[in-house]
Amino acid sequence: MKTFIRAVEYWVPSADRTTLAHGGGWYGAAPAFGALSAQMCFGPGEGLPGQAWLQGHPIILRQFEGSYFQRTEAAHQAGLTCAIAIPILAGDYLMAVVVMFCGDDAAHAGAIELWHNDPARSSDMTLADAYYGTTAEAFEYIARHVSFRRGTGLPGIVWDTGMPMYIEDLGRGQRFLRAASATKVGINRGLAIPNSGPGPDTWVLAFLSALGTPLARRIEVWLPDPARSELHRVAGFCEVLGRLPASDGELPILRGASTLGMAMASGIPGLTHHAGDEPGELGASATVAGLQVLLALPLLRDGRLLAVIGWYF
């Protein structure tokens, strides 16, 4: 199954915090691009990871030509044409930068949107940038001409709660206000995550998945328990196994154990190419579904862990 996201990588600050070094990655059908990336490093403002570090908020780079992206030729040879950089911040302290890559072939429907609120300028959240693949222009037009109040729509709800939200069926309920247009272009599931630094601005990334090209083969949302000693799954969907039930205390991931638990403990993303080796039922179900790669993406606010998002490929 071809996914909307074709490759992922993460970058971590060096010991002296002058550069970002390659922390790990999955490059799918682009091993040469991965080999090149593993040899690189970026200072503040250099390349896409360095820009996310410098600006302190997510960046959507819809095309590489004429930009600060430093791996354009290799990316194009691998069929990668768009990237999204997500800084992981503990206050104003950078923990890591996660970069996700997309392509532009004909079968590449879906969307990634970046919503922004500057309280000094507006009480609404508006679209700062977006990548829509081959999604119909009508859906993109609506997105670029709509705004959300706090608590309204998927971006507004995440803005209000400060927590990630996963919606399995965007066509049901009232939380996704563009359900009719999304259904027409085959967009069926959505994940929205908060991402804000120490300043007053608020940023929300919305990942919208299409039927033919899901964002990933499996996505899970894990939240810490009140004692912050373990993670519990609250939502998820696997393209092979279907809806993933909430763990309800029966499938805890201990802090510091496994890829997800390490991301919880450190606040730094983790990536494994052996998802089947994850502990207990988690690894067993990954094996059944044929999943090999797991990216654990921690979400932080003011230095505290909000959640860990599991992306499987």
Secondary structure, DSSP 8 states (H G I E B T S, - for coil): ---S--EEEEEEE-TTSSSEEEEEEE-TT-HHHHHHHHT-EE-TTSHHHHHHHHH-S-EEES--TTSS-S-HHHHHHTT--EEEEEEEEETTEEEEEEEEEE--SSS-EEEEEEEEE-TTT-SSEEEEEEEEET--HHHHHHHTT-EE-TTSHHHHHHHHH-S-EEES-TTSSSS-TTHHHHHHTTEEEEEEEE---SSS-EEEEEEEEESSS-SSSEEEEEEE-TTSSEEEEEEEEETTTEE----TTSS-EETTSHHHHHHHHHSS-EEES-GGGSSHHHHHHHHHTT---EEEEEEEETTEEEEEEEEE-
